[in-house]
Amino acid sequence: MRKSMLWIGVVLSLSVGSAFFFLAEPALDPGVFLCTEEEDFIELHVERFDVAAAWLSEFDFATGGSGFESLLKDHEGVLGRGAFRIGVSGTGIDRSYFHGAVEISDPSRVESALSSLTSWAEGRGITVKSLDVPLSKSLDPLFSLEGQFGSISLALWREGTDVAVLIAEDPDMLATMASDRGEPPNRKTDGDDWLRGQIPTSLMVLSGKVPSDERVSLEWGLSVDDEKATLSCWSDWADVLLSQKRRDELSAMDPVPLYGEGKMVGLMSWTGSFGDMTSKLGGEVREELGPVLGDAMSIGLDENDLLDILDGRVSLSIGVAAGGFLGDFPGFCLILEGVSNGLGKRLVDMVRFLPLPFGVRKLDLPGWKDGLALDIPLTAVMAYGDDGLAMGLMRPESLNDNPDIPESLAEAAGKASPHVLALDLRALSNTVEIYRDLARLSGMVPVREIMQDVGSLIAPWEKLVMEPDGLDRATFFLFRRTHR
């Protein structure tokens, strides 16, 4: 009897709870106010403005010392989620289409927050004007802010218990935002704060002058906690720009080849597909590569040589053993898998006859067609074979050895992927310190200053890794340094 009564109570509780869940109105998503008629756009969605202020402060970018971050922190709990959208053209950002909405979590404090905003604006030379445009009943006009970079207009939207501030460059858009609300956008990534966009392929190359009707969609999701920062990424760039043959080739790549001895502290690889992009975009990519091609031709390379190099995987392993007059130090090895034997021979022969002060010697190792070695003032190598061209600051005779791979890099080193990123930032900090000291002893002040800046940048972090998922998805993890 007791068990029966217990089960009846559980069932009733679940039934009542489910009823309240389905009857309750979902929280306001400010993304419903964004206008969607523009084909090319960038959207930013912020989960909580106080959290956004915290990570703006931590990464120290975008605020530019304007005090906006402090303004957000002063009104923590007033502002909820936010969504913003701006237009994109073939030449860049279209500010006239900028608009957005910010959820008001605590309507009782909204007047105080808006008053602080106007004071903040006036203190920075921004003019605050009354807003005189026809609006719907659900909107109360607030004011417009006019500065040297343009103006934005604000209105307060209310419906039941939901309150939001609508923002637009064009004040006439405010009424449209309130009356033509749509559905919340469908997400493809994880993360509290996220950005998505659809941009013309003309912006995928350097100058933005390429005429094309193709569009690439992309999305990034960011979350930050006490352990790490996580960036989730998605894009359909491969489906839009690459042939099925090229996608199959990229999906079937082997793990990155590793050469040299010593303990590796970082591994990066990138695989281009400029051949497919050149075909897809009507040859305009070649025009964008003009300056690089000019430099390549000055050393005897032609357009096809350059495209072969850029189409192949380029890998960089950091930490392999090197040495020189100043002792042993961690070096690096760069692998260009797109370099054929014919091109490799030409490149090696070019270096062979350079008038270097200490000269180079021939390097003859199994598995390599030909190569060069430098022993003083530091050790370096350049060799080519069936796997491409290898060059770097490393002990020449160690080229056929395998470096020690720490646990933090093991997964990335064994992953079959066209793109790899893994940095042991704690170990890399020690490497940077060594290079800083070497630069100081050598009197290379600019290099020492650069190493000092790099060391400060990576000091708070433990490691950076990317976990790819096919060609359209990847997740980046930046872990905080723990004391040990």
N, C-alpha and C positions, 0 to 999 in steps of 0.2 A: 504493500500500500504506500509506504513512504517513497519507494523508488518510483512508483507511478506518479505520485504527486510531484516529485522532483522533475521528472521528464516533462510533465504538463507545464510546470513553471518555466522550464528552459524554453519549450516551444513557444509559450506565450511571450516571453521576453524577446525572443528572436523575431517573432511576428511584429510586435509593437516597434522594436528597433528598426526593422526593415521598412515599416510604414512611415516612420519619421524620416528615414533616409530618402525615400522616394518622394515624399511630400515637400521636403526642404528644397528651397531654391538653390541652385549652384552658385558659387561665388562668382562675382563679376570678373570676366576676363576682358581687360582693356583692349585685347586684340580684335574684338568684335567691332570697334570703332574705326579700324583702318580701312581706307578706301582701296579697292583692288582693281580699278580700271587700268592703272598703269602696268604695262607688260614687264618693264624692267625696273627693279626696285631693290632696296636693301631694308630689312626690318630688324629692329632690336627689341627684344622682350626681356624685361627685368622682373624677377620674381619679387624681390623686396628691396626697396630703395636704401634702407639702412645697411643691408648686406652689400649692396652695390657700392655704397660709400666706403665700406670697410675694405673691399678688395681694390677699389681705386686707390685707397691710401697705401695698401700693402705693395702694390705693383708700381705706384708712383708714376702713373701716366694719365693722359687725357685731361686732368684737372689743370695742369699748368700753373699751379699756385694761385688759382683764381678765387679760392675760398668756397667754391660750390660744394666740395666734399664736406666741409664743416657745416655748411647750411643744411645739408641733408641729415647729418648726425644730430644737429640741434633739434630736429623735428622727427626724431625716431618714433615710429609707431603711427604717425599721421599718414604717411604715404605708403601705399601698398604696391601692387604690381603696376608695371608700366609697359607700354608698347608704342613704338615709334616707326615711322616709315618715310623713306625719302626716295625720290625718283633717280634713275640712272639712265644716262644717254651714252651714245657711242664715244663721247669725249670726256665723260666723267659724271660727277654728281649734279643733279638738277634740284637746287634748293627750293625752287618755287613749289615743289610738290611735298615739302616736309610737313608732316603732321603726326599727332600722337595723342595718347590718353594716359592718364595716371589715376589709378584707383585711390580713393580716399578711405583709409581704414578707420579713421577716427574723425567723423564729420564735425564733432564739437570743437576741434582744434584747427579746422581748415582756414578760418579767418586769420589766425595767428601765423600760420605757415605762409599764407599769401602776403601778409604784411611784411614778413621777414624777407620774402622774395623781392618785393618792390624796393625795400631798403637796400638789399644787397645789390640790386641792379643800379639804383641811383648812385650808390657809392662807387660804381665803376663806370660812370659816365653814360649809362644806358637810360634813354628817355622813357618814362612811363606815361602813357596816354590812355584816355578813356576809350572804350570800344563802342562804336556806333554803327552796328550792322544789324539787319533783321535776323532774328533767331527764333527757333521754335519755343513752345511753352516749356519744354523740359530743360531749356538752357537759360542761364543767367550770364549776361556779358560781364567780364571782369576788367581786363585792361589789355593793352598791347605794349610790347617792349621793343624799342627801336634803337639800334646801335649801328656801328660802322659796317657790320657784316649782314645787315638786313633787319627784319622785324618778325616777331611772332605775336599772335593773338591768342588770348586765353578766355575760356568760358567754363562755367560750372554746370555740370549735368546732374540732374536728380531724377530718380525713378524709384518710388518706394523707399526702401532702405539703402539702395545703391547710390553712391555719389562718386563722381569722377571729374577731373579737370581735363578738358579737351584743349589741345594746342595745335595751331596751324600757322604756316607762313602766310597763306591766303585766308583772310578772315571769312570769306564766303564759304570756305570748305567746312567750317564748324557746323553749320546747319545740316550739310550732307552727312557728316560723320554721325550726327545724332539720329537722323531719320533713316539712313540706309545701313543700319547695323547688320553685319553678316555673322557667319559662324566662326568660332575660334579656329585658328589655323592648325592643320595637322602637322605634328612634329615627326622628325626622322632621327633626332639625336636625344641624348640624355643631358641633364644639367639644369640647374635652377635658372640661370640667365642664358639666353640663347639669341643667336643672330642667324637670319636666313636671307637669301637673296636670289635674284634671277638676273643675270647680267649678259649683255651681248658678248659674243666671242671676240669682238674687236678689243675688249678690255683684257683679254687673256694674254695679249702680246704687249710689247713695251709702250708704244706711243698712243694706242687707241685710235689709229687711223685706218684700220682694216675694215672695209665694208663687208658686212655679213649679216644674214638673217638668223643665224644660229644663236641659241641661248644656252647658257650653262646655269643650272641650279645648284645651290650650295647651302649648307647649314652648319653652324657650330654651336655647341652647348657647353657652357662653363659652370663648374661648381667648385667651391673652395671650402675646405674644412680644416680642422686642426692637424690632419695628417698630410694632406696633399691638395694640389690643384689639379682638376681633371678637365680636359678639353676633348669633347666628343665631336667628330667631324663626319660630314657626309657630302658627296657631290656626285652628279651624273656626268662629270667631265669626260670620263672614259667612254661612256655610251655615245656621247655627242661627237667627240673629236677623233676617236680611234676606230679602226676597222676591227672586225671580229677576229681576223688573223692576228693583229697586234695584241688584242686583249688576251687571246689564247697564249701568245708568247710570254706576255708578262705574268700570266697566272701560273706558268710552268717553270719559272726561274728557280735555279738552285740557290742554296744559302750563299751568302757573300764569301768569296775566297779570302783567307787570312794568311798573311806571310810575316816572317820575322820572329824574333825571340823577345823576351821581356813580358811584362804584365800589361795587358791592354786596359785602358781606362775609358775608351769610347769607341763607338762604331757608328758610322753614318753611311748610307747609300741612297742614291737617287737614280732613277732610270727615265730618260727623256723619250719622247716619241715625236720628234720634230718632223720625221719623214711623213707620218700620217697627218700631222697638223698642217704641213705644207700642202699636202694634197687636198685636205678638207677645206682649207681657207683660201684655195685658189692661188697658192704661191706667194701670198702676201707676207708670210712668215719670213721668207728669204729677205725681203726688204728690211724687216725688223732686225735681222741678223747682220745687216750690212756692216756696221762698225766692227763687230767681232770678226766677220769674214775678212775685212780689210787687214786686220792684225794677223790673221791666220795666213793670208796670202803673202805677207811680208816675210814669213819664214818658210815659204814653199808649199803651203797647204792650199787646196782648192775647196770649192763649196761642198763637194761630195765627201771629202775627208772630214770636214767640220760636222756635217750632218751624221756621218757614221759615228763619230765620237759622241755626239749629243744623243744619239739613239741608243747607245749602249749604257750599261750600268756603270756609274761612277761611285767608287767606294773609298772611304777614308777610315783607316784604323789608327787610333792615337794611343801612344804609350809603348810602342815597340822600342827595343834597346838601340841607342845610338851613342856616339862618342866623339871626342875631338881633343883639341889642345887643352880645353878647360875641364876635361874629365868626362865621365859617362853621364848621359841625360836621356830622358824619354823622348823618342822621336815619333815619326808617323810614316805610314805607307799609303800611297794613293794608287788605286787600281782603275784603269780605263779599259773596260771590257770591250768597248766598241772599236778599239784600235786593231786593225788587221796586221798580219805579219809584214805585208808590204809597207804599210804606213809606219809600223813600228821601226822597221829598218831605216826608213828615211829620217825619222825623228832622232834615233840613236846616232846616225851618221852626222846629223846636224850638230849635235852636242859634242861628238867625238873630236871635231876639228875646231871647236871654239878655243880662242887663246886664253884659257883659264890659267891663273898664276901658278897653281900647284899641279895642274894637269890631271888627267884621268887615266885609268888603266882599264884594259879589257877584262870583262867579267865572264867567265865561262862556267856555267852551272847547269846540271841536268834539268831538262824540262824547259829551258829557255833558249831561244834561237841565238841571241846575242845580247850583250849588255855592257855597261860601263860602271866603274866603281871609283869613288873618291874617298881617300883616306885622311887627308889633311886639307884644311884646318879642322874639318869635321867629316864624319862618315856619311856617305850618300850613295844611292844606287839608282840606276835606270836600266831596265831590261824589258825585252818583249818576247812573247811566245804565243802559243795557241790560245791562251786565256786572256790575252790583251797586253797592255803596257803597265808595268809596275815602276814606280819611282817614289823616292822619299828620303828622309833623313833616318838612316838605319845602318846597321852593320851589314856590309854587302854580302858576306858569306852566310848570313843568317836568312837570306831570302827564301830558302826552301824549308825553313823551320816554321813551327807553329807557336804563336804567342800563348801565354797563360791567360785563360779567360776567367775572370772572377764570376762569382755566382750572380752578381747584379747584371751582368751582360750575357749570361749563358743562353737565355731564351732567345734574345735578339740574334746572337751569333749563329744559332742553329735554325733560324726561321727562313724558309724558302719564300722570299718576297722581293719584288723590285724596289721596294722602299723600306729602309731600316733606319731607326734612330735609337740609340741607347748610350747614355753618358753616365758614368759613375762620377758624380759631381764632387764627392768628397775626395776621391783620388785625383780627379782633375785639378782640384784646388792645389794639391801638392805639386802637380806638374807645372801649373801656372807660376807657383812660387819659385820653382827651379829656373824657369825661363826668365823670370823677373831678376833673379840673382845673376844669371848669365849675362843678361842685358846690362846690368849695372857694372859688372866686371869688364865688359867689353866697351863701356862708354856709349851704349846705344840708348840714349835717353827716351826717344819716342816709343821704342819697343817696351822699355821698362814701364812707362806710364800706361801704355795699353794693357800690359799684363796686370798692373795694379788695378785698373778699372775692371777688367774681366774677373779678377779674384774677388773684388767686392761684390760684383753682380751675382756670382754663384755661391758665395759664402753661406747663405741661409739654407741652401738646398742640398739634399742627399743624392738624388739621382733623377734623371729624365729619361723616360722610355716611351716609345710609341708601339702600340699594338694594332697592326693593320688587320682589316677584315675584308679581304677581296680588294678590288680596285676602287670601290666607292665609299668605304668606311675606314676610319682609323680613330683610335683613342690615344691621347697623350696624357701621361701621368708625370707630374712634377712633385716629388716627395720632399717634405721638409726634413732638414737635418736633425737628427737626434743626437744627444750628447752621449758619447760612449768612449 
